[in-house]
């Protein structure tokens, strides 16, 4: 099964909303221990509308600069979605054998803050 890749609609709103999300700080050791990089990830709970009409909940990495999101296949198979096409997702390595097949589509998502307030 393919992962689901979906695009966010960009909407400019002039109302400022403060969403309190969690921060995860981790360290990765690179080059066989020659140096390490500390990084911070913004995380939060999301709810994706399921095929039965309720929601599938998952912890997600929130990338505020991303215009697409990738939903793992194990979750994409359980949610309501409108698939509009297929594509290949490529990362830093442009080789064709490193590309991941994905379905491109739209879904409904709720974002929860630390107090379990939600935003759609």
C-alpha positions in Angstrom: 0.0 0.0 0.0 1.2 3.5 -0.8 1.6 6.3 1.6 -0.7 9.3 1.2 0.7 12.6 0.3 -1.7 15.5 0.6 -1.4 19.3 0.1 -2.5 21.9 2.5 -4.8 24.7 1.3 -3.1 28.0 1.9 -5.5 30.4 3.6 -4.5 33.8 4.8 -6.4 34.7 8.0 -5.9 37.9 9.9 -6.8 36.4 13.3 -3.9 35.2 15.4 -4.4 31.9 17.1 -1.9 30.5 19.7 -1.6 26.7 19.5 0.4 25.2 22.3 2.3 22.2 20.9 5.0 19.9 22.3 8.7 20.1 21.6 10.9 17.0 21.3 14.6 17.6 21.6 16.9 14.8 20.3 20.5 14.2 19.4 21.7 12.3 16.3 25.3 11.0 16.1 26.8 11.2 12.7 30.0 10.0 10.9 30.6 7.1 13.2 30.7 9.3 16.3 32.8 12.2 14.9 30.1 14.8 15.7 26.5 15.0 16.8 23.6 17.3 15.9 20.9 18.3 18.3 17.5 19.1 16.8 14.1 20.2 18.0 10.8 18.8 16.6 7.4 20.3 17.1 4.9 17.6 17.7 1.2 17.4 18.3 -1.8 15.1 18.4 -3.8 15.0 15.1 -7.2 13.4 14.3 -7.9 12.1 10.8 -11.4 11.3 9.8 -11.8 7.5 9.4 -13.9 5.5 6.9 -16.5 4.9 9.6 -16.9 8.6 10.3 -15.0 8.8 13.6 -11.4 9.8 14.0 -8.0 8.0 13.9 -5.6 9.7 16.3 -1.8 9.8 15.9 1.2 11.8 17.2 2.6 13.8 14.4 5.6 15.9 13.6 4.4 19.4 12.7 6.5 21.2 10.1 5.1 24.7 9.9 7.1 25.4 6.7 5.9 22.3 4.8 3.3 22.6 2.1 2.7 18.9 2.0 2.3 16.2 4.6 3.0 12.5 4.4 0.7 10.1 6.2 2.1 6.5 6.7 0.3 3.8 4.7 -0.8 2.1 8.0 -2.9 5.2 8.8 -3.8 6.2 5.2 -5.6 2.9 4.8 -8.0 3.7 7.6 -9.0 7.3 6.8 -11.4 9.0 4.5 -9.5 10.6 1.6 -10.1 11.8 -1.9 -7.2 10.5 -4.0 -6.6 12.8 -7.0 -3.5 11.1 -8.4 -0.3 9.2 -7.9 3.3 10.4 -7.7 6.8 9.5 -6.4 8.2 11.2 -3.3 11.9 11.8 -3.5 14.2 13.0 -0.7 17.8 14.1 -0.8 18.8 11.1 -2.9 17.4 11.7 -6.4 17.9 8.0 -7.6 14.7 6.4 -8.9 15.2 3.3 -6.7 15.0 5.6 -3.6 11.7 7.2 -4.6 8.5 6.2 -2.7 5.3 5.7 -4.5 2.5 7.8 -3.0 -1.1 8.6 -3.6 -1.8 12.4 -3.8 -5.1 13.5 -2.1 -7.0 15.4 0.4 -8.3 14.4 3.9 -9.8 16.0 7.0 -7.5 16.7 9.9 -7.9 18.1 13.4 -4.8 19.5 15.3 -4.9 19.3 19.1 -2.9 21.4 21.4 -1.5 20.4 24.9 -4.9 21.2 26.5 -6.7 19.1 23.9 -8.3 22.1 22.2 -8.6 21.4 18.5 -8.3 23.3 15.3 -9.4 22.2 11.9 
